[in-house]
Amino acid sequence: MPPFQPVTPSDFCPARAAPTRRQPH
């Protein structure tokens, strides 16, 4: 997976910080 993905501030959630958010692996 890419090192960083351009996401919106509201959708900005680190997989380690908030695994509850939907994350495109």
Secondary structure, 3 states (H helix, E strand, C coil): CCCCCCCCCCCCCCCCCCCCCCCCC
